[in-house]
Amino acid sequence: MSDAPRSYIAEHVVAYDYRRSVGPVLGRFFTALRDHKQILGSKAPGGRVLVPPVEYDPESGESISADHMVEVGPAGTVKTWAWVSQPREKHPFDRPFGWALIELDGATSGFLHAVDAGQESRMQTGMRVRPRWRAERAGEIHDIECFEPEDVA
């Protein structure tokens, strides 16, 4: 018998398949997207407004109820961004686009979403963007198809 190390290959898939109920905070957020084209944030202790809304303040751990939600935006300012020149299969577009952290008007946190700016030269930190809503909304984050520069007619 040889003392040479042997290699074994075992193919397997690691998956964490689960369903999560959205609860009262995210439920209200998604309902507002679907029914009213509104974006809601959680008003945290100290006056910060977090988007998307959260059930617990990330700094203090205090509970934040659905009663402490406020409307923000819908427009906002790009705080930072990255350009995707070669979109992948699961990206929101089959053409180049940007991912951006957008601080919606009235919010104090960044909201990550796609920006359809047309070309990289149009993307800028500090640019103003607004949401483009899906025609048929279902109460999910994709009800906001993307954001686009405010100067798009």
N, C-alpha and C positions, 0 to 999 in steps of 0.2 A: 504494500500500500504506500502511496506517495505522501510525502509531507507537504506537498504544494497546497497553497490555499485554494479553496473552491469558491466559486461564485454561484449564488442562487438568485434567481429572479422570481419575484412573486408580484404579479400585478394586482392592485387593489385601488379602490376609490374611497377616499375619506370624505364623508359628507355629513353635514349637520342640518338635515332637513327638519324643519319645524314651522309651525304657524304661530303667530303672535297676535293676540287680540290687540287692537289699537288703544283701547281704554278711552277715558273721557277727554284727555288732553289732545292726543293725536286724532281721535275721532272727530272732535270739534274742528281741528285744523283741516282735515281732509274734507269734511262736510262743507266748510267755508270755501275751499278751493272749488269743489264741484258745483255747489248751489249758487254761489255769489261772486265767484272770481275774486275772492278776498284772500289775503295772506295774513295769518295771525301769528303772533309771537307771545311767549310767556314773559310776564312782567315779574322779574326776580327781585328779591330784597335789595334795596339800594337803588332801585329804579332802572336797572339794566333790562333791556328787552331782547330776548333770545329767540332766534329763528333758525331752524324750525323750533317749535315750542318743546319744552322739556317738562318732565314731571317733578324733577328735583333740581335745585340750584347746584350747578357744578362746583361752586366755590364753598358754599356753606353746608350743602347736603339737605337744606330745608325743602320740604314739600312745596310744590307750586301747583295749585289746583287749576282746573279749567276755568274757574271764575276769575282768574288773574291773567286772562289773555286779552291782547289788544291788537287792533288792526295796524298793519305796517304797509309801507310801500304804496302802490305796487312797484313803483320805480325805485332805483337805487344806484349806488356808486360802486364800480369795480375797484376793489382794494388790492387784489393781486390776481394773476391769471397765468395760464399755460396754454400754448397752442398745440392742437392735435392736427398734424399735417397729413397723417395717414390713419384715418379712423379704422377701428376694428369692428368686428361683426356686431358686438353688443353695444356699441356706442350709439348715441341718439341720432347721428347723421351719417350718411355715407359720403360726405364731403368734409373738407377741413372745417374745424370749428374750435372754439376756445372753452376751457373750463375756467370758471372764475369764482372767487369769493366775493360776493356782492353784499354790501351793507345796505339793506333796504331802508328807505326813509322811515325814521322812527325807531329803527332797530339799533342795537349796539354790538351785534355779532355778525359774522360773515355767514352767508347762505351760499353753499356750493351748488352751482348749476351750470348748464351749458349756455354758451353765448354764440348765436349765429351772427357773426360780424361780416361774413363774406370772404374776408381775407385778413391775414395776420396784421398787415399794416394798419388796419382799422382798430385793432385792440390796443387799449391803453389803460394803464392804471389811472383812476380818476374819471374815466368815461362814465356817462350816464346811460343806464339801460332800463328797459321796461319788459315785462313778461309778454310772451306770445302764448295765448291760451289755446288749448286744443278745442276743436269745434264740439266734440263729444267728450264730456268730462265724466270720470268714473269715481272720483273721490280718492285719488292717489297722486303722488308727487308728479307723475307724468302729465297731470292736467295742465301743468305749466310745460308747454312743449320746449321752450327755451326762453332765454332773454335775448333781446336785440338792442342795438344802439337806439337811443331815443330819437336821433335824427333820421331814422328810417321812416319813410312815409307810409 
